[in-house]
Amino acid sequence: MDRTQLNKQELDLFYCRRLPARLTLDQAAVMLGIHSDGMDYLGGAPRGVQRLFAAVYIEQLAQDPKWLTKATVKIRLFNQQRNLARKKPSELMLETSRI
């Protein structure tokens, strides 16, 4: 999706009178302020299966600061581990020699 289309979809979701009973992964991510890739690391159905979320539940999570903090930390840790795994061994040695 290009960025303008995503912005229009975000606005449509925020301005609707009533949320649909179930939200897609992208819609739930917008409601939570999380990139849709980050939703995969929070558990749920395996990749390749369309995931739907109860709008009521997503609204509750969006208002829970403790849950949002845990989700942010979990996503950040996953991304750090993924980025470390992508680095070449020579790059890792350079980083440790600087310490």
Long-range contacts (C-beta under 8 A, 24 or more apart in sequence): 19-55, 19-59, 20-55, 21-54, 21-55, 22-52, 22-53, 22-54, 22-55, 23-52, 23-53, 23-54, 23-55, 23-58, 24-50, 24-51, 24-52, 24-53, 25-50, 25-51, 25-53, 28-53, 28-58, 31-55, 31-58, 31-59, 31-62, 32-58, 32-61, 32-62, 32-68, 32-71, 33-62, 33-68, 34-71, 34-75, 38-71, 38-75, 41-74, 41-75, 41-78, 42-71, 42-74, 42-75
